[in-house]
Amino acid sequence: MRYGLRLPSYAIGERTAGLQEMGSYLRRAEDLGFDSAMLIDHLLIAPPAYRVAWLEPVSLLSALAGVTRTIRLGTLVIVLPFRDPVAFAKEWATLDLLSGGRSILGVGVGWNKEEFAALRIPIKERGRRMNEMLEAITALWAGDDVSYEGTYYQFEHLTIEPKPVQKPHPPIWIGGGTQPSEKIYGEGVDTITPVLRRIARYAETWVPHSSATAEMVSGDWARIRELMGEFGRDPDSMRRVYSNFVHILEPGEKPESAAPKFSVYSGMDLPYWQEFYLLGEAEAVAERIRGKIEALGGVDDLILNPLDWDPASIEILAERVLPLVAAP
């Protein structure tokens, strides 16, 4: 199992972290053995889940490629329907080249209605647009003189350079599935089947919702494996990820003390953080993580999201939490 980080890439005015601070943090993460650094993508502030804006991920990843050495750089997740397939294929291939083939493309369909309205994209088209995006960009990465004829995107005889370093293309992670937080995402049961079909058809790695229960994950996983067989794919080839926000309390420290850190970015309250995020002392958090991994039937990547750029937060994870997670 590989250990990675999702970064607190908040856009919070004068308090926004600078590149020097980020680089020092990530080089320390490399020294501690973390394998990946991932970014959230939101065009606007997206309540009720978030109360801050986030830095644009492709721009930031390109900058981070120059101040890191070995850590893989990616998105968890980027809202693919916000992009144009030709322009995005060029942008991401350039990132993969500049990073020396270290990029991971984690994608999702998005959920915030205001963001889709701002970009003049009908939110009801997001799933079908994402399918076409995945088909178009992977074709552009893999070949020359490429044509594509979809409902939303069409082009003829295009060749994109540079090509990604990773062949035939960077790994594609897809997030989604059944989850209980409908008050945030506004999703119902009728949206799940298309999501699972997309994962089964296009993903190398599945990223379930961090708030999903063991029963939800188990049901989705069985359905994904079934659908992979229908698409002629080996179900055992699918990798899995568990990802969540995390804050470690000192022995005897009250959960309420974490409010100043969570409230910087989160629009939710303490009961929500305690139920859905990883908030507690090191041993308790490690036990929760192990329970989630067991519910998933094992994972290939564990991605944890500390709440600030203090290197002490990742040192605590590396020294006091991850050894307990890995213990037999």
PECOR-V911506 format. One record per pair of residues at least 24 apart in sequence whose C-alpha atoms are under 6 Angstrom apart, sorted by the first residue. I is the first residue (numbers start at 0). J is the second residue. If there is no record, write none. Layout:
{{I & J} {I & J}}
//
This chain:
{{0 & 299} {0 & 300} {1 & 300} {2 & 33} {2 & 34} {2 & 300} {2 & 301} {2 & 302} {3 & 33} {3 & 34} {3 & 35} {3 & 36} {3 & 302} {4 & 36} {4 & 302} {4 & 303} {4 & 304} {5 & 36} {5 & 37} {5 & 38} {5 & 303} {5 & 304} {6 & 38} {6 & 304} {7 & 306} {7 & 307} {8 & 53} {8 & 54} {9 & 53} {10 & 52} {10 & 53} {10 & 54} {22 & 66} {24 & 310} {26 & 67} {34 & 70} {35 & 70} {35 & 71} {35 & 72} {36 & 72} {37 & 72} {37 & 73} {37 & 74} {37 & 75} {38 & 74} {38 & 75} {39 & 75} {39 & 76} {40 & 77} {47 & 266} {48 & 265} {48 & 266} {49 & 264} {49 & 265} {49 & 266} {50 & 264} {50 & 265} {50 & 266} {51 & 264} {61 & 94} {64 & 98} {71 & 101} {71 & 102} {72 & 101} {72 & 102} {73 & 102} {73 & 103} {73 & 104} {74 & 104} {74 & 105} {75 & 105} {76 & 105} {76 & 106} {76 & 107} {77 & 106} {78 & 106} {78 & 107} {78 & 108} {78 & 109} {79 & 106} {80 & 125} {80 & 128} {80 & 129} {84 & 132} {84 & 136} {88 & 136} {92 & 162} {92 & 163} {95 & 163} {96 & 163} {96 & 164} {100 & 164} {100 & 165} {103 & 169} {103 & 170} {104 & 171} {105 & 171} {105 & 172} {105 & 173} {106 & 173} {107 & 173} {107 & 174} {110 & 184} {141 & 167} {171 & 202} {171 & 203} {172 & 202} {172 & 203} {172 & 204} {172 & 205} {173 & 202} {173 & 205} {173 & 206} {174 & 206} {174 & 207} {175 & 207} {175 & 208} {176 & 207} {177 & 215} {178 & 211} {195 & 223} {199 & 223} {199 & 226} {199 & 227} {203 & 237} {204 & 237} {204 & 238} {204 & 239} {205 & 239} {206 & 240} {209 & 242} {209 & 243} {210 & 275} {213 & 294} {239 & 298} {239 & 299} {240 & 298} {240 & 299} {240 & 300} {240 & 301} {241 & 301} {242 & 301} {242 & 302} {242 & 303} {243 & 303} {243 & 304} {244 & 276} {244 & 303} {244 & 304} {245 & 277} {245 & 278} {245 & 304} {245 & 305} {246 & 278} {247 & 279} {247 & 280} {247 & 281} {248 & 279} {248 & 280} {249 & 280} {281 & 320} {285 & 320} {285 & 323} {285 & 324} {289 & 324}}
//
